[in-house]
Amino acid sequence: MLHLASQSPRRRELLARLGVDFGVLDVDVPEQRQPGEPAEDYVRRVAREKAGAGLLEVVSVPGALVLGADTEVVLDGEVFGKPRDARDAAAMLRRLSGRSHQVISAVSLVSASREAQAVCVSQVSFAPLDDGEIDAYVASGEPVGRAGAYAIQGGAERFVSRLDGSYSGVMGLPLHETAALLREFGVATGFAPVGAGWGAAG
């Protein structure tokens, strides 16, 4: 049985698109970058820790597989996590305005006997944003809980002038890499309608 170690609605929606049955686990992993830790190493570590924390919850289940993922926005080597408040969100968006940044998304898949990981790095360019656009977007509430204070699949899609990489990776779960990992573990992927449901937590 496959389990997703995330309560993110976006990741649940994306994983469901691969046509696999899965349960959902609620894990609590600190997302704190260590001093001097490279951004990609940080994202990889958090994804691995989420998967490992999830596995501890279902380790007694025969054949349990746990998928953990982490996605972060990186500009000039700085990791932009989730904004603390509206002011922080606006500050992040002003820094992203008219610039290109990286979105690093790591996926870890673990079982009781093995683990594997994939990482996807996308380059996202924002058009210049004026204060009115930023204020209106922040007021919409969408930046809350989003790395880098934006959701590419939401209102911020109009800010993106160029995307080089994975759209689903920027959303939070790169489907190409995730499908490849699942196949490595013998999990067949298929196709499911967008918005398909998911299994109950196991």
Salt bridges, closest charged atoms under 4 A:
GLU13 OE2 - ARG17 NH2 2.46
GLU31 OE2 - LYS50 NZ 3.35
GLU31 OE1 - LYS82 NZ 3.75
GLU37 OE2 - ARG45 NE 2.79
GLU40 OE2 - ARG44 NE 3.24
GLU49 OE2 - ARG45 NH1 3.20
ASP70 OD1 - LYS50 NZ 3.46
ASP76 OD1 - ARG99 NH2 2.90
GLU78 OE1 - ARG95 NH1 2.88
ASP88 OD1 - ARG84 NH2 3.63
GLU115 OE1 - ARG48 NE 3.64
ASP131 OD1 - ARG94 NE 3.40
ASP135 OD1 - ARG94 NH2 3.79
GLU184 OE1 - ARG114 NH2 3.88
